[in-house]
Amino acid sequence: MRLKIFFLVFALLVLFLTYCTEKAKYKTTDTGLRYIFHSEHKGKSPRENYYVTLNMVYKLENDSVLYDSRETGMPLRYQLIKPPFEGAVEEGIMMMSEGDSATFFVSADSMFEKVFKKPLPPSLKKGSRLVFDITLLKVQSAVEAEAEIREKLTLKFAAEQKLIDKYIEENNITQKPSSTGLYVIVTKKTKGKIPAKGDRIAVQYTGRFTDGEVFDACIPYHPYQFILGDGKAMPGFEEAFKELREGEKATLIIPSELGYGEQGKRNPASGIYIVPPYTPLVYEVEVVGVTASKNL
């Protein structure tokens, strides 16, 4: 009997010490932000309006991961804003230096009210916290970041233009682009209906890179459909189909600014790029139907 009591007391003591040790690991700011630093350096620290590059794992307190920037192979890069509420994750990031890694425990109630603008979902208890594991990779002032962005964009757009120029030369294209850089080369003309804003357009297409590799295509007799002017189609399509008549065929050369831009297009299941960032695209298209908005 005494032995059982001894082990019970010992077990309770171990639990108490573990609890105290775990609690001691955390620190809390005056605003209620709970945090743990895993590694600390003497690097540059960010301030409001600075740009930060970081890896972020965002999860629930039970360790259910909601987002992990490492899965995309590309760290997050964004401009820090004024913390939207006391104890926000932005406050924690401003406590860090380049090279630091830390975990921040943020009020779920405040996140949903102030940031998501939604009620707390039933799956989360009032008073619970969201967990952010962050590794701060780079800190830049707005001036430094914007200069770097301009330099990278200049190099990327120059490389992209070389691909477009090569395609134009190899295919003996003499037509000039629009003011936005879009080429619409009509290969079959008709006297069909010209689409108006709000009309539904049905298009059969094959999408290729400038080297001829196909990255996307419609299933035969199952055209891609969109409403002209509602902003859901890529900008290059919106511009091109304003001038293509029903029944016409054309080749579109779409610069990345009118395509998938700096974000590219990823496979949602694997995260692998279908269209890499800053990639010009070539589409063979046929307008198979135009339905007036009044008939939708």
Backbone as CSV, one residue per row, in Angstrom:
resi,resn,N_x,N_y,N_z,CA_x,CA_y,CA_z,C_x,C_y,C_z
1,MET,0.827,-1.204,0.000,0.000,0.000,0.000,0.868,1.264,0.000
2,ARG,1.860,1.275,0.881,2.770,2.432,0.931,3.502,2.630,-0.388
3,LEU,3.841,1.498,-1.031,4.563,1.575,-2.315,3.688,2.245,-3.372
4,LYS,2.386,1.916,-3.376,1.460,2.508,-4.350,1.333,4.011,-4.112
5,ILE,1.238,4.381,-2.815,1.143,5.811,-2.481,2.410,6.546,-2.899
6,PHE,3.554,5.914,-2.714,4.832,6.524,-3.099,4.854,6.809,-4.598
7,PHE,4.463,5.795,-5.390,4.495,5.969,-6.846,3.478,7.009,-7.307
8,LEU,2.320,7.092,-6.634,1.327,8.094,-6.977,1.870,9.498,-6.713
9,VAL,2.477,9.673,-5.538,3.064,10.971,-5.203,4.187,11.329,-6.169
10,PHE,5.011,10.328,-6.514,6.123,10.554,-7.436,5.603,10.988,-8.810
11,ALA,4.551,10.297,-9.280,3.983,10.629,-10.589,3.422,12.043,-10.596
12,LEU,2.721,12.417,-9.526,2.173,13.777,-9.440,3.276,14.823,-9.404
13,LEU,4.363,14.506,-8.722,5.500,15.418,-8.652,6.129,15.617,-10.020
14,VAL,6.262,14.509,-10.768,6.829,14.594,-12.120,5.946,15.462,-13.018
15,LEU,4.618,15.238,-12.927,3.695,16.038,-13.734,3.788,17.511,-13.366
16,PHE,3.880,17.809,-12.076,3.965,19.193,-11.624,5.239,19.857,-12.122
17,LEU,6.364,19.135,-12.001,7.652,19.690,-12.459,7.651,19.893,-13.965
18,THR,7.046,18.928,-14.701,6.969,19.061,-16.161,6.158,20.288,-16.536
19,TYR,5.011,20.456,-15.828,4.165,21.617,-16.094,4.924,22.919,-15.844
20,CYS,5.623,22.966,-14.704,6.384,24.180,-14.361,7.483,24.448,-15.379
21,THR,8.146,23.370,-15.833,9.226,23.521,-16.806,8.686,24.037,-18.135
22,GLU,7.537,23.414,-18.587,6.945,23.855,-19.843,6.518,25.314,-19.745
23,LYS,5.880,25.642,-18.592,5.413,27.016,-18.424,6.583,27.991,-18.413
24,ALA,7.685,27.583,-17.863,8.848,28.463,-17.772,9.450,28.768,-19.138
25,LYS,9.183,27.888,-20.110,9.734,28.107,-21.454,9.081,29.298,-22.130
26,TYR,7.830,29.566,-21.795,7.091,30.626,-22.445,7.342,31.961,-21.777
27,LYS,7.288,33.010,-22.597,7.276,34.371,-22.075,6.044,35.047,-22.660
28,THR,5.593,36.072,-21.986,4.397,36.771,-22.441,4.651,38.270,-22.424
29,THR,4.288,38.942,-23.513,4.443,40.390,-23.585,3.323,41.061,-22.807
30,ASP,3.446,42.378,-22.630,2.407,43.140,-21.921,1.076,43.107,-22.670
31,THR,1.131,42.833,-23.987,-0.100,42.796,-24.785,-0.744,41.412,-24.799
32,GLY,-0.102,40.444,-24.141,-0.679,39.108,-24.070,-0.150,38.126,-25.094
33,LEU,0.861,38.532,-25.878,1.437,37.618,-26.868,2.382,36.643,-26.170
34,ARG,2.077,35.367,-26.264,2.932,34.336,-25.682,3.934,33.894,-26.746
35,TYR,5.198,33.667,-26.346,6.212,33.325,-27.341,7.332,32.492,-26.731
36,ILE,8.028,31.784,-27.637,9.248,31.049,-27.289,10.259,31.319,-28.391
37,PHE,11.465,31.730,-28.046,12.540,31.844,-29.026,13.354,30.553,-29.000
38,HIS,13.530,29.948,-30.182,14.309,28.715,-30.289,15.769,29.003,-30.626
39,SER,15.997,30.073,-31.372,17.375,30.512,-31.659,17.353,32.031,-31.819
40,GLU,18.392,32.677,-31.333,18.469,34.136,-31.388,19.807,34.576,-31.962
41,HIS,19.780,35.616,-32.789,20.981,36.150,-33.418,21.017,37.668,-33.234
42,LYS,22.083,38.264,-33.654,22.219,39.717,-33.534,22.093,40.367,-34.902
43,GLY,21.157,39.859,-35.689,20.967,40.394,-37.027,20.068,41.618,-37.044
44,LYS,19.681,42.000,-38.250,18.840,43.173,-38.453,17.416,42.867,-37.998
45,SER,16.775,43.822,-37.336,15.412,43.632,-36.851,14.429,44.435,-37.701
46,PRO,13.252,43.857,-37.960,12.270,44.575,-38.787,11.450,45.572,-37.982
47,ARG,10.916,46.547,-38.697,9.990,47.502,-38.099,8.774,47.590,-39.014
48,GLU,7.793,48.350,-38.583,6.597,48.548,-39.402,6.992,49.087,-40.774
49,ASN,6.402,48.521,-41.829,6.639,48.860,-43.241,7.903,48.221,-43.811
50,TYR,8.691,47.523,-42.988,9.824,46.775,-43.513,9.311,45.521,-44.242
51,TYR,10.129,45.026,-45.153,9.828,43.766,-45.837,10.559,42.637,-45.121
52,VAL,9.848,41.528,-44.914,10.462,40.358,-44.290,10.299,39.146,-45.211
53,THR,11.330,38.308,-45.210,11.275,37.027,-45.902,11.382,35.962,-44.826
54,LEU,10.432,35.044,-44.786,10.405,34.085,-43.682,9.728,32.783,-44.081
55,ASN,10.048,31.744,-43.317,9.300,30.500,-43.387,8.304,30.498,-42.249
56,MET,7.070,30.090,-42.562,6.020,30.113,-41.543,5.215,28.817,-41.565
57,VAL,5.042,28.235,-40.400,4.109,27.127,-40.219,3.002,27.645,-39.310
58,TYR,1.775,27.553,-39.793,0.629,28.107,-39.088,-0.277,26.934,-38.722
59,LYS,-0.568,26.775,-37.445,-1.293,25.578,-37.016,-2.180,25.854,-35.810
60,LEU,-2.973,24.835,-35.454,-3.798,24.895,-34.262,-2.989,24.427,-33.060
61,GLU,-3.528,24.618,-31.871,-2.812,24.217,-30.656,-2.605,22.715,-30.566
62,ASN,-3.453,21.954,-31.274,-3.286,20.492,-31.267,-2.299,20.015,-32.334
63,ASP,-1.558,20.976,-32.927,-0.526,20.703,-33.941,-1.086,20.366,-35.320
64,SER,-2.382,20.569,-35.558,-2.944,20.390,-36.900,-2.479,21.547,-37.780
65,VAL,-1.675,21.230,-38.807,-1.074,22.269,-39.652,-2.101,22.799,-40.650
66,LEU,-2.255,24.125,-40.685,-3.150,24.780,-41.630,-2.395,25.294,-42.852
67,TYR,-1.126,25.657,-42.658,-0.318,26.202,-43.762,1.157,26.027,-43.433
68,ASP,1.931,25.655,-44.444,3.378,25.493,-44.273,4.069,26.025,-45.518
69,SER,4.720,27.180,-45.397,5.354,27.820,-46.560,6.466,26.958,-47.155
70,ARG,7.034,26.054,-46.366,8.126,25.215,-46.857,7.654,24.232,-47.918
71,GLU,6.354,23.910,-47.896,5.827,22.959,-48.872,5.846,23.517,-50.289
72,THR,5.800,24.834,-50.429,5.808,25.455,-51.758,7.220,25.621,-52.305
73,GLY,8.216,25.461,-51.426,9.600,25.669,-51.854,9.958,27.133,-51.996
74,MET,9.076,28.012,-51.556,9.322,29.448,-51.689,8.921,30.155,-50.397
75,PRO,9.860,30.776,-49.673,9.514,31.484,-48.432,8.528,32.620,-48.688
76,LEU,7.806,32.988,-47.648,6.912,34.146,-47.731,7.731,35.432,-47.729
77,ARG,7.263,36.392,-48.490,7.921,37.704,-48.509,6.827,38.761,-48.556
78,TYR,6.764,39.609,-47.547,5.713,40.618,-47.533,6.127,41.798,-46.658
79,GLN,5.334,42.857,-46.773,5.621,44.079,-46.021,4.863,44.043,-44.698
80,LEU,5.575,44.277,-43.605,4.952,44.270,-42.286,4.017,45.465,-42.123
81,ILE,2.866,45.200,-41.524,1.916,46.266,-41.245,1.858,46.510,-39.733
82,LYS,1.176,47.570,-39.355,0.945,47.814,-37.929,0.125,46.645,-37.379
83,PRO,0.505,46.080,-36.242,-0.261,44.958,-35.690,-1.749,45.300,-35.607
84,PRO,-2.626,44.458,-36.174,-4.058,44.770,-36.217,-4.762,44.650,-34.863
85,PHE,-4.091,44.044,-33.889,-4.640,43.957,-32.537,-3.490,43.676,-31.576
86,GLU,-3.718,43.888,-30.291,-2.674,43.634,-29.302,-2.386,42.140,-29.220
87,GLY,-1.095,41.793,-29.324,-0.712,40.390,-29.279,-0.744,39.708,-30.633
88,ALA,-0.790,40.479,-31.724,-0.805,39.904,-33.074,0.568,39.362,-33.433
89,VAL,0.602,38.477,-34.454,1.865,37.850,-34.839,2.856,38.883,-35.367
90,GLU,2.353,39.973,-35.962,3.243,41.022,-36.457,4.093,41.597,-35.330
91,GLU,3.505,41.703,-34.147,4.254,42.184,-32.983,5.419,41.244,-32.683
92,GLY,5.163,39.945,-32.790,6.210,38.959,-32.543,7.329,39.037,-33.566
93,ILE,6.963,39.193,-34.832,7.978,39.267,-35.887,8.894,40.468,-35.671
94,MET,8.323,41.573,-35.176,9.130,42.764,-34.928,10.065,42.596,-33.729
95,MET,9.865,41.540,-32.946,10.768,41.232,-31.835,11.971,40.421,-32.308
96,MET,11.909,39.904,-33.553,12.932,38.991,-34.047,14.060,39.733,-34.753
97,SER,15.147,39.013,-35.019,16.259,39.490,-35.844,16.502,38.464,-36.941
98,GLU,17.214,38.873,-37.979,17.546,37.941,-39.064,18.195,36.682,-38.500
99,GLY,17.697,35.537,-38.923,18.252,34.269,-38.469,17.534,33.665,-37.283
100,ASP,16.695,34.446,-36.599,15.972,33.938,-35.431,14.882,32.951,-35.841
101,SER,14.564,32.058,-34.927,13.379,31.223,-35.069,12.614,31.280,-33.754
102,ALA,11.278,31.317,-33.871,10.452,31.476,-32.672,9.057,30.932,-32.933
103,THR,8.344,30.686,-31.868,6.948,30.274,-31.939,6.112,31.307,-31.195
104,PHE,5.001,31.722,-31.831,4.107,32.712,-31.243,2.707,32.116,-31.112
105,PHE,2.079,32.389,-29.979,0.747,31.871,-29.691,-0.213,33.059,-29.675
106,VAL,-1.068,33.118,-30.689,-1.893,34.300,-30.929,-3.357,33.985,-30.638
107,SER,-4.052,34.920,-30.057,-5.467,34.755,-29.732,-6.284,34.433,-30.981
108,ALA,-6.946,33.280,-30.977,-7.794,32.900,-32.111,-8.989,33.847,-32.218
109,ASP,-9.536,34.263,-31.086,-10.681,35.184,-31.094,-10.325,36.478,-31.834
110,SER,-9.162,37.043,-31.493,-8.746,38.307,-32.112,-8.432,38.126,-33.586
111,MET,-7.791,37.006,-33.960,-7.457,36.748,-35.365,-8.712,36.701,-36.222
112,PHE,-9.726,35.980,-35.748,-10.946,35.842,-36.549,-11.746,37.141,-36.578
113,GLU,-11.738,37.874,-35.476,-12.495,39.127,-35.436,-11.806,40.241,-36.222
114,LYS,-10.490,40.427,-36.010,-9.792,41.584,-36.559,-9.170,41.337,-37.935
115,VAL,-8.760,40.084,-38.220,-8.059,39.798,-39.473,-8.953,39.063,-40.468
116,PHE,-9.522,37.934,-40.034,-10.356,37.141,-40.938,-11.748,37.733,-41.114
117,LYS,-12.165,38.598,-40.166,-13.494,39.219,-40.200,-14.601,38.167,-40.248
118,LYS,-14.416,37.107,-39.476,-15.390,36.019,-39.423,-15.593,35.595,-37.977
119,PRO,-16.735,34.969,-37.693,-16.921,34.440,-36.338,-15.982,33.268,-36.086
120,LEU,-15.647,33.035,-34.855,-14.818,31.894,-34.486,-15.543,30.608,-34.880
121,PRO,-14.892,29.715,-35.646,-15.575,28.480,-36.060,-15.863,27.580,-34.858
122,PRO,-16.879,26.732,-34.986,-17.249,25.844,-33.876,-16.119,24.916,-33.430
123,SER,-15.186,24.624,-34.360,-14.092,23.703,-34.039,-13.066,24.319,-33.085
124,LEU,-13.118,25.642,-32.911,-12.178,26.325,-32.016,-12.902,26.849,-30.788
125,LYS,-12.326,26.625,-29.623,-12.911,27.083,-28.385,-12.553,28.553,-28.144
126,LYS,-13.470,29.283,-27.563,-13.192,30.673,-27.195,-12.018,30.697,-26.227
127,GLY,-11.070,31.588,-26.478,-9.886,31.670,-25.631,-8.725,30.818,-26.113
128,SER,-8.934,30.058,-27.206,-7.845,29.229,-27.734,-6.875,30.089,-28.528
129,ARG,-5.751,29.487,-28.891,-4.704,30.234,-29.601,-4.330,29.539,-30.900
130,LEU,-3.877,30.355,-31.859,-3.299,29.855,-33.098,-1.782,29.935,-32.948
131,VAL,-1.081,28.970,-33.523,0.360,28.842,-33.314,1.101,29.160,-34.605
132,PHE,2.087,30.040,-34.522,2.906,30.413,-35.670,4.365,30.059,-35.376
133,ASP,4.909,29.104,-36.125,6.340,28.796,-36.061,7.025,29.584,-37.172
134,ILE,7.937,30.473,-36.809,8.525,31.389,-37.793,10.044,31.356,-37.739
135,THR,10.658,31.282,-38.916,12.094,31.478,-39.064,12.295,32.709,-39.938
136,LEU,12.915,33.723,-39.389,13.101,34.994,-40.106,14.387,34.928,-40.923
137,LEU,14.241,34.955,-42.241,15.386,34.765,-43.130,16.038,36.079,-43.560
138,LYS,15.213,37.109,-43.783,15.772,38.344,-44.336,14.911,39.529,-43.930
139,VAL,15.563,40.655,-43.658,14.883,41.891,-43.287,15.385,43.003,-44.198
140,GLN,14.451,43.760,-44.788,14.841,44.866,-45.673,13.950,46.074,-45.399
141,SER,14.534,47.242,-45.490,13.720,48.452,-45.448,12.907,48.516,-46.743
142,ALA,11.883,49.349,-46.759,11.055,49.481,-47.955,11.898,49.914,-49.159
143,VAL,12.837,50.825,-48.934,13.689,51.316,-50.029,14.554,50.179,-50.581
144,GLU,15.168,49.398,-49.691,16.018,48.280,-50.112,15.208,47.232,-50.871
145,ALA,14.046,46.905,-50.340,13.219,45.865,-50.947,12.725,46.286,-52.328
146,GLU,12.256,47.509,-52.437,11.718,47.975,-53.709,12.810,48.079,-54.767
147,ALA,14.034,48.455,-54.382,15.153,48.487,-55.327,15.477,47.080,-55.815
148,GLU,15.458,46.107,-54.896,15.727,44.723,-55.271,14.638,44.187,-56.190
149,ILE,13.385,44.520,-55.887,12.265,44.078,-56.716,12.394,44.635,-58.125
150,ARG,12.719,45.921,-58.231,12.871,46.544,-59.563,13.979,45.868,-60.355
151,GLU,15.097,45.585,-59.684,16.226,44.950,-60.368,15.845,43.556,-60.861
152,LYS,15.184,42.775,-59.998,14.800,41.422,-60.387,13.780,41.440,-61.519
153,LEU,12.818,42.378,-61.435,11.805,42.465,-62.484,12.434,42.820,-63.820
154,THR,13.394,43.734,-63.798,14.073,44.122,-65.041,14.749,42.922,-65.677
155,LEU,15.452,42.128,-64.883,16.145,40.951,-65.405,15.159,39.897,-65.906
156,LYS,14.071,39.679,-65.142,13.096,38.655,-65.526,12.347,39.049,-66.789
157,PHE,11.956,40.321,-66.894,11.236,40.764,-68.080,12.142,40.759,-69.310
158,ALA,13.433,41.037,-69.115,14.380,40.976,-70.231,14.510,39.541,-70.732
159,ALA,14.611,38.584,-69.803,14.708,37.173,-70.186,13.425,36.722,-70.873
160,GLU,12.281,37.176,-70.361,10.994,36.806,-70.966,10.878,37.370,-72.383
161,GLN,11.310,38.615,-72.548,11.215,39.237,-73.880,12.072,38.498,-74.893
162,LYS,13.203,37.956,-74.460,14.047,37.161,-75.362,13.303,35.931,-75.864
163,LEU,12.542,35.283,-74.976,11.753,34.116,-75.380,10.690,34.498,-76.406
164,ILE,10.027,35.633,-76.159,8.992,36.091,-77.094,9.611,36.453,-78.441
165,ASP,10.734,37.185,-78.419,11.400,37.596,-79.668,11.850,36.378,-80.467
166,LYS,12.357,35.373,-79.785,12.794,34.148,-80.461,11.613,33.453,-81.123
167,TYR,10.479,33.380,-80.422,9.292,32.739,-80.988,8.791,33.519,-82.207
168,ILE,8.780,34.839,-82.107,8.341,35.695,-83.220,9.212,35.466,-84.454
169,GLU,10.535,35.420,-84.229,11.472,35.237,-85.345,11.332,33.848,-85.968
170,GLU,11.266,32.815,-85.141,11.198,31.437,-85.648,9.892,31.156,-86.393
171,ASN,8.830,31.879,-86.060,7.534,31.636,-86.693,7.169,32.717,-87.712
172,ASN,8.159,33.560,-88.047,7.992,34.581,-89.089,6.748,35.453,-88.863
173,ILE,6.556,35.872,-87.649,5.394,36.704,-87.312,5.750,38.165,-87.534
174,THR,4.925,38.837,-88.332,5.179,40.241,-88.646,4.201,41.180,-87.931
175,GLN,3.171,40.613,-87.366,2.172,41.430,-86.688,2.763,42.080,-85.439
176,LYS,2.329,43.296,-85.178,2.801,44.031,-84.008,1.903,43.742,-82.805
177,PRO,2.479,43.817,-81.608,1.663,43.581,-80.410,0.810,44.793,-80.071
178,SER,-0.153,44.582,-79.183,-0.942,45.700,-78.663,-0.072,46.515,-77.703
179,SER,-0.622,47.568,-77.180,0.134,48.425,-76.257,0.509,47.685,-74.974
180,THR,-0.204,46.614,-74.648,0.081,45.832,-73.450,1.058,44.688,-73.721
181,GLY,1.429,44.484,-74.993,2.356,43.402,-75.338,1.672,42.136,-75.831
182,LEU,0.340,42.145,-75.953,-0.410,40.969,-76.404,-0.414,40.877,-77.932
183,TYR,-0.163,39.664,-78.427,-0.294,39.384,-79.860,-1.587,38.595,-80.075
184,VAL,-2.430,39.070,-80.998,-3.621,38.332,-81.420,-3.510,38.138,-82.930
185,ILE,-3.129,36.925,-83.333,-2.894,36.627,-84.747,-4.055,35.765,-85.237
186,VAL,-4.988,36.365,-85.967,-6.178,35.656,-86.420,-5.797,34.719,-87.562
187,THR,-6.096,33.445,-87.422,-5.769,32.432,-88.437,-6.998,31.977,-89.221
188,LYS,-8.192,32.287,-88.717,-9.429,32.009,-89.444,-10.408,33.125,-89.124
189,LYS,-10.815,33.868,-90.163,-11.723,34.987,-89.957,-13.160,34.575,-90.277
190,THR,-14.105,35.184,-89.558,-15.527,34.957,-89.818,-16.266,36.287,-89.700
191,LYS,-17.562,36.230,-89.950,-18.420,37.397,-89.750,-19.346,37.158,-88.553
192,GLY,-18.860,36.318,-87.626,-19.664,35.983,-86.463,-19.814,37.131,-85.489
193,LYS,-20.562,36.858,-84.439,-20.854,37.864,-83.416,-19.598,38.283,-82.674
194,ILE,-19.442,39.583,-82.461,-18.361,40.100,-81.619,-18.866,40.133,-80.175
195,PRO,-18.156,39.544,-79.247,-18.620,39.508,-77.849,-18.696,40.906,-77.238
196,ALA,-19.652,41.080,-76.350,-19.770,42.310,-75.563,-19.573,41.969,-74.092
197,LYS,-19.280,42.969,-73.315,-19.090,42.756,-71.890,-20.332,42.100,-71.291
198,GLY,-20.111,41.042,-70.510,-21.220,40.319,-69.902,-21.650,39.102,-70.683
199,ASP,-21.173,38.957,-71.934,-21.496,37.765,-72.728,-20.692,36.566,-72.226
200,ARG,-21.286,35.374,-72.380,-20.556,34.148,-72.060,-19.827,33.667,-73.315
201,ILE,-18.523,33.444,-73.191,-17.707,32.992,-74.317,-17.274,31.554,-74.065
202,ALA,-17.435,30.705,-75.083,-16.977,29.320,-75.019,-15.786,29.173,-75.958
203,VAL,-14.667,28.670,-75.431,-13.406,28.633,-76.179,-12.769,27.247,-76.100
204,GLN,-12.386,26.730,-77.234,-11.500,25.561,-77.261,-10.079,26.091,-77.390
205,TYR,-9.172,25.592,-76.578,-7.810,26.111,-76.656,-6.784,25.034,-76.348
206,THR,-5.570,25.300,-76.825,-4.387,24.544,-76.425,-3.349,25.561,-75.986
207,GLY,-2.830,25.400,-74.763,-1.823,26.316,-74.234,-0.441,25.696,-74.292
208,ARG,0.508,26.450,-74.834,1.888,25.963,-74.961,2.863,27.001,-74.417
209,PHE,4.062,26.520,-74.059,5.173,27.417,-73.812,5.763,27.799,-75.167
210,THR,6.654,28.771,-75.187,7.214,29.222,-76.463,8.079,28.161,-77.133
211,ASP,8.497,27.124,-76.391,9.262,26.032,-77.009,8.359,24.948,-77.593
212,GLY,7.037,25.149,-77.515,6.086,24.207,-78.099,5.499,23.200,-77.129
213,GLU,6.033,23.103,-75.914,5.518,22.134,-74.942,4.111,22.525,-74.492
214,VAL,3.179,21.556,-74.558,1.803,21.800,-74.125,1.711,21.712,-72.602
215,PHE,1.106,22.714,-71.977,0.916,22.683,-70.526,-0.563,22.596,-70.150
216,ASP,-1.458,22.875,-71.123,-2.891,22.826,-70.826,-3.663,22.748,-72.140
217,ALA,-4.822,22.079,-72.107,-5.666,21.992,-73.296,-7.077,21.608,-72.886
218,CYS,-8.055,22.101,-73.639,-9.442,21.727,-73.392,-9.694,20.299,-73.886
219,ILE,-10.572,19.608,-73.202,-11.057,18.321,-73.703,-11.916,18.614,-74.924
220,PRO,-11.763,17.855,-76.014,-12.582,18.109,-77.216,-14.081,18.169,-76.883
221,TYR,-14.739,19.167,-77.426,-16.180,19.388,-77.255,-16.558,19.773,-75.814
222,HIS,-15.573,20.117,-75.008,-15.826,20.618,-73.658,-15.053,21.933,-73.479
223,PRO,-15.548,22.999,-74.117,-14.802,24.262,-74.117,-14.730,24.918,-72.743
224,TYR,-13.708,25.747,-72.606,-13.587,26.611,-71.430,-14.571,27.761,-71.605
225,GLN,-15.327,28.084,-70.559,-16.324,29.147,-70.649,-16.071,30.206,-69.572
226,PHE,-16.262,31.446,-69.946,-16.136,32.535,-68.977,-16.987,33.710,-69.417
227,ILE,-17.285,34.578,-68.471,-18.059,35.790,-68.749,-17.085,36.922,-69.036
228,LEU,-17.198,37.508,-70.211,-16.287,38.584,-70.592,-16.486,39.788,-69.674
229,GLY,-15.388,40.206,-69.048,-15.436,41.406,-68.223,-15.662,41.183,-66.753
230,ASP,-15.854,39.900,-66.331,-16.082,39.703,-64.897,-14.781,39.513,-64.119
231,GLY,-13.644,39.509,-64.835,-12.345,39.474,-64.175,-11.876,38.109,-63.741
232,LYS,-12.599,37.043,-64.097,-12.201,35.703,-63.663,-11.254,35.021,-64.636
233,ALA,-11.269,35.435,-65.895,-10.314,34.906,-66.868,-9.016,35.696,-66.775
234,MET,-7.914,35.117,-67.267,-6.636,35.846,-67.241,-6.740,37.116,-68.084
235,PRO,-6.001,38.157,-67.730,-6.099,39.436,-68.444,-5.876,39.308,-69.952
236,GLY,-4.963,38.401,-70.367,-4.714,38.211,-71.790,-5.934,37.717,-72.527
237,PHE,-6.720,36.830,-71.897,-7.969,36.347,-72.496,-8.996,37.479,-72.553
238,GLU,-9.111,38.227,-71.466,-10.071,39.330,-71.435,-9.819,40.308,-72.585
239,GLU,-8.542,40.621,-72.805,-8.215,41.568,-73.868,-8.417,40.950,-75.250
240,ALA,-7.963,39.716,-75.452,-8.015,39.091,-76.781,-9.437,38.862,-77.268
241,PHE,-10.313,38.381,-76.378,-11.643,37.967,-76.835,-12.611,39.122,-76.981
242,LYS,-12.162,40.331,-76.680,-12.973,41.500,-77.002,-13.033,41.731,-78.509
243,GLU,-12.023,41.220,-79.229,-11.937,41.503,-80.657,-12.073,40.270,-81.547
244,LEU,-12.194,39.080,-80.966,-12.360,37.864,-81.755,-13.837,37.537,-81.925
245,ARG,-14.260,37.278,-83.157,-15.652,36.976,-83.448,-15.959,35.495,-83.204
246,GLU,-17.227,35.201,-83.046,-17.657,33.813,-82.916,-17.240,33.032,-84.161
247,GLY,-16.613,31.870,-83.940,-16.168,31.027,-85.051,-14.732,31.276,-85.470
248,GLU,-14.125,32.365,-85.010,-12.758,32.675,-85.425,-11.737,31.851,-84.638
249,LYS,-10.586,31.650,-85.299,-9.451,30.993,-84.666,-8.291,31.975,-84.631
250,ALA,-7.435,31.838,-83.625,-6.308,32.763,-83.512,-5.190,32.143,-82.689
251,THR,-3.997,32.707,-82.875,-2.860,32.407,-82.009,-2.648,33.605,-81.099
252,LEU,-2.616,33.359,-79.804,-2.368,34.425,-78.840,-0.983,34.240,-78.233
253,ILE,-0.202,35.300,-78.214,1.081,35.293,-77.509,0.896,36.225,-76.316
254,ILE,0.927,35.638,-75.126,0.544,36.368,-73.918,1.759,36.544,-73.003
255,PRO,2.225,37.773,-72.805,3.319,37.993,-71.849,2.841,37.682,-70.437
256,SER,3.769,37.409,-69.541,3.392,36.965,-68.196,2.554,37.996,-67.440
257,GLU,2.750,39.278,-67.738,1.951,40.310,-67.062,0.466,40.151,-67.338
258,LEU,0.137,39.539,-68.493,-1.266,39.304,-68.850,-1.652,37.842,-68.646
259,GLY,-0.692,37.052,-68.108,-0.937,35.638,-67.878,-0.942,35.319,-66.400
260,TYR,0.029,34.483,-65.983,0.081,34.059,-64.581,1.122,34.826,-63.764
261,GLY,1.787,35.803,-64.395,2.611,36.766,-63.679,3.702,36.198,-62.798
262,GLU,3.971,36.903,-61.716,5.051,36.516,-60.814,4.675,35.329,-59.938
263,GLN,3.379,35.018,-59.841,2.949,33.894,-59.008,3.035,32.562,-59.750
264,GLY,2.923,32.608,-61.093,2.873,31.359,-61.838,1.574,30.623,-61.554
265,LYS,1.509,29.374,-61.985,0.337,28.527,-61.736,0.825,27.193,-61.217
266,ARG,0.305,26.779,-60.057,0.739,25.538,-59.435,-0.347,24.475,-59.508
267,ASN,0.097,23.217,-59.481,-0.825,22.115,-59.278,-1.268,22.171,-57.818
268,PRO,-2.582,22.333,-57.538,-3.022,22.488,-56.152,-2.746,21.266,-55.282
269,ALA,-2.633,20.089,-55.894,-2.397,18.871,-55.111,-0.928,18.714,-54.725
270,SER,-0.027,18.956,-55.708,1.403,18.713,-55.459,2.192,19.973,-55.159
271,GLY,1.654,21.146,-55.546,2.386,22.393,-55.364,3.431,22.643,-56.450
272,ILE,3.572,21.714,-57.396,4.550,21.853,-58.479,4.019,22.845,-59.511
273,TYR,4.917,23.638,-60.067,4.509,24.630,-61.058,4.003,23.970,-62.338
274,ILE,2.816,24.387,-62.783,2.336,24.074,-64.125,2.878,25.133,-65.074
275,VAL,2.801,26.374,-64.636,3.384,27.508,-65.367,4.314,28.236,-64.397
276,PRO,5.616,28.258,-64.635,6.537,28.973,-63.747,6.287,30.482,-63.795
277,PRO,6.725,31.215,-62.779,6.583,32.674,-62.798,7.292,33.300,-64.002
278,TYR,6.769,34.435,-64.452,7.358,35.224,-65.548,7.536,34.389,-66.824
279,THR,6.512,33.613,-67.158,6.592,32.769,-68.349,5.601,33.248,-69.407
280,PRO,6.067,33.595,-70.619,5.142,33.944,-71.696,4.473,32.684,-72.235
281,LEU,3.249,32.831,-72.713,2.454,31.685,-73.143,1.924,31.883,-74.561
282,VAL,1.727,30.760,-75.251,1.160,30.771,-76.606,-0.102,29.910,-76.587
283,TYR,-1.217,30.498,-76.993,-2.484,29.769,-77.036,-3.001,29.695,-78.471
284,GLU,-3.417,28.511,-78.877,-4.192,28.338,-80.098,-5.652,28.281,-79.656
285,VAL,-6.467,29.230,-80.104,-7.835,29.324,-79.599,-8.856,29.314,-80.732
286,GLU,-10.063,28.869,-80.417,-11.204,28.946,-81.321,-12.422,29.359,-80.511
287,VAL,-13.099,30.426,-80.956,-14.313,30.880,-80.286,-15.477,30.038,-80.799
288,VAL,-15.915,29.087,-80.018,-16.964,28.158,-80.482,-18.359,28.638,-80.126
289,GLY,-18.467,29.639,-79.272,-19.795,30.142,-78.940,-19.754,31.460,-78.194
290,VAL,-20.736,32.318,-78.497,-20.921,33.576,-77.779,-22.382,33.678,-77.412
291,THR,-22.676,33.742,-76.119,-24.060,33.850,-75.664,-24.268,35.229,-75.049
292,ALA,-25.220,35.976,-75.623,-25.474,37.332,-75.129,-25.914,37.298,-73.669
293,SER,-25.529,38.310,-72.936,-25.828,38.360,-71.502,-27.322,38.298,-71.217
294,LYS,-28.133,38.847,-72.103,-29.599,38.866,-71.877,-30.198,37.467,-71.998
295,ASN,-29.422,36.536,-72.609,-29.920,35.170,-72.773,-29.376,34.205,-71.720
296,LEU,-28.530,34.711,-70.803,-27.946,33.837,-69.786,-28.960,33.525,-68.677
